[in-house]
């Protein structure tokens, strides 16, 4: 379960953030708990570690920068998203408290959901061990000949596999490699590493799926890959199960 705190002395801002969080979590069927605090003093009195804190900088009493410093001293893992109406405080918040991000008020649905997407990605990566897989990739020599060599890949670095021109492409963030295999055999091999078939030509790493809209999957590297109508329901179910198991 994801534990979230909202600390803001403006009731309207607190209610808005809470509603945005609720809609986001409910839509993705993610278990969560939200606690609200009208002051930094009340937040600091609660000796509880949160996964995420929305923290207003301009609090009455102890300001948000000082509150963030005190919280960071006792919990190095908490993700802090600052909220503020004043741009000039944002750099100070990020530098002094190592805030995860900041949102300028009034906070918007788009910006809040983007930060929540990033938060979930970080939490998933923090809880998973390092895994590697090995493939015999194809390379073209300077003489124009095709050679093969063995290469290891970090599972978390692979965004997806694509069947392409009778070969399979390994898509990383900034690089591509090719090897020969059958998609069916590859899917069986990568199942234990949380890869799922979303289309007959695509096998995607669930860690990198940001959202599904219609029959398209949006990934963290801004790639958009197709989700077939036939596989859509099963793929969405697998994605939700993966998210829930890593929170």
N, C-alpha and C positions, 0 to 999 in steps of 0.2 A: 504494500500500500504506500502511495506517495503522500507524505505529510507536508502540508503547505501552511505558511503563516503569512498573513497580510497585516502590516503595521502601518497605520495611517490615521491621522487625527481628523480627517475629513470623511464623514460618514458616507457621503455620496460616492467618493472615490473608492472607498472600501467595498461598497455594494457593487459598483461597476466591475472592479477587478474580480470579485468573488463570482459574479454572474458569468464573466468571460471564462474563468477557470472551470466552473461547473459545466458549462456548455461544451467546452473542449473535452473534458474528461468523460462526460457522459456519452458524447458522440463516439468516443473510442473505447468505451466500456472499460476504463481504467479505474481501479479502486483508489480512492483518495480521501483525505481528511483535511478540512480547512479550519484554521483557528485565526480569529481576528483580534487585533490589539489596537487600542486607540492612542497608545503612547509607547515610546521606547522603554520607559521604566517598567511598564507592565510586561513587555516582551522579555526583558532581561530577568525579570523575577521568575519566569517560567523556565525551570532547568530541564529543558527538553530539546533534543536535537531534531531539526527539521531538514527535509530534503531541499526545500526551496522557501525563500522568504522574499516577498514583495515588500520593499522597505522605502517609505517616503523619506526624502532627504530633509525637507523643511518641517520636521516635527516640532511641536512645542515642547519645552523642557530639553531633554537630551536630544540633540539633532541626529539625523539618520547616519551621518558619517561616523560619529562616536559610537552609536549603537552597533553599527556594522563592525567596527574595530573590536569591540568587546565580545561580540558573538564569534568573530573569526578566531579570537584567542582560545576559545574553548571548543570550537568545532571547525576544523580545517576543511571539511568536506562539503559543508552547506553551500548551496548556490544562492547568491544574493542578486536580485534584480531590483535596482533602484528606480523609484518613480519620482519625478520632479517637474515643476513648472519652470525651472530655471536652468537653461543650457549650461551656464558657466560652472555649475557644480558637478556636471557629469564626469568631466575628466578627473577631478579630484576624487570622486567616488570610485572610479575604476582603478586609479593609481594607488590610493591609500588603503582600500579595503579589498582590492582584487575582485571587484564585483564581476559577476558573470555578464551582466549587461545593464542597460538602463532604458527606461521608457519615459518619454516626455508626455506629460498630461495635456489634455485628457487622453488617456491610453485608448488605443484603438484595437479592434478585434484582430485585424491583420497582423499588427506588430506584436501583440500579446501571444497569438498562436504561433508566430515564427519563433519567439523565444522559448515557448513550451516545447516546440518540436526539437529545438537544439538541446534543451535540458534533458529530455527523454533519451536523446542520442548519447549524451555524455554519461548518463547514469547507466545505460546499457553497456557501454564500453568499459566503464569502471568495474563492472561486476563479472565480466567475462574473461577467462584465461586466454593467453596467447595460443593461437592454433595456426598450423601451417599445412599446406597441401602441396603436392608435387606434380608437375606436368612436364611432358616432353614437348617443348615448344618448337615451332618452325622458325628458322631464320634464313634470310637470303644473304649469301656471301657477296663480296665485291665482284666476284666473277659471275654473279647471277645464278649461282647454284643454290638449291634448297638444302639446308642442313638442319639437324635436330640437336637439341641439347636439353639437359634436365635443369629445371629451375623451380625453386621453392617460392611459394607465395604466402604472405600472411592472409588468413581468411578474412580478417576485418578490412583488408585493403581492396578486396574484390567487390565490385559493385554488381556485376551480373555477367552471365555468359550468354552469347548470342550465336545461334547456328547461322553461318554466313558463308555462302559460296562453297559448300561442301566441307567447310572447316568450322571450328568453334573459336569464337573470339572471347578472350578474357578481357573484360573492361575494368581498368583501374581508374583512379581519378584523372591522371594525366598521361597514361600509357595504355597501349593495347598489345596483346600477344595472341598468337594463333596456335592451335594444335588440332590433331585429328582424334575424334572420338564420336560416339553416338550419344545424342542428348539423353536418351533413356538411361544409358549406363552412367553418364555423368550425374544425372539427377539422383540416382540411387547412391552414388558415392558422396554427394554433397548434402544429402538429407540430414545427416547428423550435425552438419555445420550450419543449419538453419537457412538453407537455400530452398526455394520453392518455385515450381513451374507456374508461370502466370500466362504463358502463351506457348504454342508448340515450338517456337524458335527462341524463347527466352527463359533463362533460369536465374532468378534474382536473389540477392542477399537481403534477407528481411531486415537486417540491421540498418540498411540504407534506404528503406522505403519511408518517405516522409508522409505521403498521403495517397489515397486512391480517389480519383475523381472520374466518374463515368467508367469507361473502359481503358483508363490510363493510370499508370503508377508513376508518381513523381518522386524522384530520388534526391538524395542530399547533394549530389554534384550537379543538380539542375537538369539531368537527363530525364526524358519522359519515355517510358516504354509501354507497349501495348499489353492490355489484359484481355484475354479472349472472353467472350460472353459465356462460353461453356465452363470456363475455369474460374470465373469471377467470384461466385459465392464461396467456393472452397478456399480460394486464395485469400479472401478477406478474413475468413474464419482463422486460417493459419496465422495471418499477420496479427490479429487481435490476441490470439493465444501467445504468440511470441512476445508481444509488448507486455502482457500481464505477467508472464513468467520472469521478466527481467526488471520488474519494479519492486 
